[in-house]
Amino acid sequence: MSCRYISVNDVAKLCHDQSATIVDIREPLEYQREHIEDAINIPIENLTKESLGESAPECVIFHCLSGHRTRASQAIFEALGIKDPCILEGGIDAWKGAGKPTICNKKIPISIMRQVQIVIGFMVVLGVVLGLTLSPYFALISGFFGLGLLFAGITGTCGLAKLLALFPYNRCSNEEKQK
């Protein structure tokens, strides 16, 4: 069965009218930080018919943050053999944009990859600005972080992500996360 794209209002209607299940395909920390009430978290790499439960509902609504990951994963959803696979158009961003509530825990840090993007973006801009205003040697900062990205892409290992994971705010206990 092919996936159909549905709006936030259609999701609310489906959940009210029938036994639809909302599945959040994001990573567990993203889900813990903020999610739609009653949505279950099954990261895309763990998604199987069995992970949906023995009595998988006829209608399953998949979503991510903005809709990009769900669109890219459409073939996976269709292969699950669900009678009515749906994709929430615009993801949780659209859900919040429509004024629908989410369960939020700000004690959970933003994802490591977002932290990496912020740090690298800042350092590249800093290197360019300092290189243009003070000394061209500051452009080496941008080059260093560019090489780091290249290395991470080739090897699948990100040293900056490993370093950021060691920071105290990224290592809070499960007890702290649940508060």
C-alpha positions as CSV (number, residue, x, y, z in Angstrom):
1,M,0.0,0.0,0.0
2,S,1.4,3.4,-0.8
3,C,1.7,6.1,1.8
4,R,-0.6,9.1,1.8
5,Y,0.4,12.5,3.1
6,I,-2.0,13.9,5.7
7,S,-2.3,17.3,7.4
8,V,-2.2,17.9,11.2
9,N,-6.0,18.2,11.3
10,D,-6.4,14.9,9.5
11,V,-4.1,13.3,12.1
12,A,-6.2,14.6,14.9
13,K,-9.4,13.3,13.2
14,L,-7.9,9.9,12.5
15,C,-6.7,9.5,16.1
16,H,-10.1,10.4,17.4
17,D,-12.2,8.4,14.9
18,Q,-10.2,5.1,14.7
19,S,-7.3,3.2,16.1
20,A,-4.5,5.0,14.5
21,T,-1.0,5.0,15.9
22,I,1.5,7.8,15.6
23,V,5.1,6.7,15.2
24,D,7.9,9.1,15.7
25,I,10.9,7.9,13.7
26,R,13.4,10.3,15.2
27,E,16.3,9.3,17.5
28,P,15.4,8.6,21.1
29,L,17.0,11.8,22.5
30,E,15.1,13.9,20.0
31,Y,11.9,12.1,21.0
32,Q,12.6,12.5,24.7
33,R,13.2,16.3,24.3
34,E,9.9,16.8,22.6
35,H,7.2,14.6,21.1
36,I,3.5,14.4,20.3
37,E,1.4,13.0,23.1
38,D,0.7,9.3,22.7
39,A,3.2,8.9,19.8
40,I,5.5,6.0,20.1
41,N,9.2,6.2,19.3
42,I,10.7,3.7,16.9
43,P,13.8,5.1,15.2
44,I,13.8,4.5,11.5
45,E,16.7,2.0,11.7
46,N,14.7,-0.1,14.2
47,L,11.4,0.0,12.3
48,T,9.9,-3.4,11.4
49,K,6.4,-4.8,11.4
50,E,7.3,-6.6,14.7
51,S,8.5,-3.3,16.3
52,L,5.0,-1.9,15.7
53,G,3.6,-4.7,17.9
54,E,1.9,-8.0,17.2
55,S,-1.4,-6.3,16.5
56,A,-0.2,-3.5,14.3
57,P,-3.0,-1.0,13.7
58,E,-4.5,-0.6,10.3
59,C,-3.5,3.1,10.2
60,V,0.0,4.2,11.2
61,I,1.0,7.8,11.0
62,F,4.8,8.3,10.7
63,H,6.5,11.6,11.4
64,C,9.8,13.2,12.1
65,L,10.8,16.8,12.9
66,S,10.1,18.5,9.6
67,G,9.0,15.7,7.2
68,H,12.3,15.2,5.4
69,R,13.2,11.9,7.0
70,T,9.7,10.5,6.6
71,R,9.6,11.4,2.9
72,A,13.0,9.8,2.4
73,S,11.8,6.7,4.3
74,Q,8.5,6.3,2.4
75,A,9.6,3.0,0.7
76,I,10.3,1.5,4.2
77,F,6.8,2.3,5.4
78,E,5.2,0.9,2.3
79,A,7.2,-2.4,2.7
80,L,5.8,-2.9,6.2
81,G,2.5,-4.3,4.9
82,I,0.4,-1.8,6.9
83,K,-3.1,-1.3,5.5
84,D,-3.0,2.5,5.7
85,P,0.5,4.0,6.1
86,C,0.4,7.8,6.4
87,I,3.0,10.5,6.7
88,L,2.3,13.7,8.7
89,E,3.1,16.4,6.3
90,G,5.6,18.8,7.9
91,G,6.3,16.6,10.9
92,I,6.2,17.8,14.5
93,D,7.1,21.3,13.3
94,A,3.8,21.5,11.4
95,W,2.0,20.0,14.5
96,K,3.4,22.8,16.7
97,G,2.7,25.4,14.0
98,A,-1.0,24.4,14.1
99,G,-1.0,25.0,17.8
100,K,-1.2,21.4,18.8
101,P,0.4,20.4,22.1
102,T,3.6,18.5,22.6
103,I,5.3,17.0,25.6
104,C,8.5,18.8,26.1
105,N,11.5,18.2,28.4
106,K,14.1,21.0,28.0
107,K,16.5,19.1,30.3
108,I,17.3,16.9,27.4
109,P,20.1,18.5,25.3
110,I,19.7,19.2,21.6
111,S,21.1,16.4,19.5
112,I,24.8,16.0,19.2
113,M,24.7,16.5,15.5
114,R,22.9,19.8,15.9
115,Q,25.6,20.8,18.4
116,V,28.3,19.8,15.9
117,Q,26.6,21.9,13.2
118,I,26.4,24.9,15.5
119,V,30.1,24.7,16.6
120,I,31.4,24.1,13.1
121,G,29.2,26.9,11.6
122,F,30.4,29.3,14.3
123,M,34.1,28.4,13.8
124,V,33.9,28.7,10.0
125,V,32.3,32.1,10.2
126,L,34.8,33.2,12.9
127,G,37.7,32.0,10.8
128,V,36.4,34.0,7.7
129,V,35.7,37.2,9.7
130,L,39.0,37.1,11.5
131,G,40.8,36.2,8.3
132,L,39.3,39.2,6.5
133,T,39.8,41.7,9.3
134,L,42.9,40.7,11.2
135,S,45.1,38.3,9.5
136,P,44.6,35.9,6.6
137,Y,46.1,33.1,8.8
138,F,42.8,33.0,10.7
139,A,41.3,31.4,7.6
140,L,43.1,28.3,8.7
141,I,40.4,27.9,11.4
142,S,37.8,27.5,8.7
143,G,40.1,25.1,6.8
144,F,40.7,23.0,10.0
145,F,37.0,22.5,10.6
146,G,36.3,21.9,6.9
147,L,38.9,19.1,7.0
148,G,37.2,17.8,10.1
149,L,33.9,17.6,8.2
150,L,35.6,15.9,5.3
151,F,37.2,13.3,7.6
152,A,33.9,12.7,9.4
153,G,32.1,12.2,6.1
154,I,34.7,9.8,4.7
155,T,35.2,7.7,7.9
156,G,31.8,8.0,9.6
157,T,33.6,9.1,12.7
158,C,33.1,12.6,14.1
159,G,35.7,13.6,16.7
160,L,33.8,16.8,17.6
161,A,30.7,14.8,18.3
162,K,32.7,12.5,20.6
163,L,34.1,15.5,22.3
164,L,30.8,17.2,22.8
165,A,29.3,14.0,24.2
166,L,31.7,14.3,27.1
167,F,30.4,17.6,28.2
168,P,28.4,17.5,31.4
169,Y,25.1,18.7,29.9
170,N,25.2,15.8,27.4
171,R,25.8,13.3,30.2
172,C,22.8,14.0,32.5
173,S,21.4,10.9,34.3
174,N,18.2,9.2,33.3
175,E,16.7,10.5,36.6
176,E,17.5,14.1,35.6
177,K,16.1,13.6,32.1
178,Q,12.7,12.4,33.5
179,K,12.2,15.5,35.7
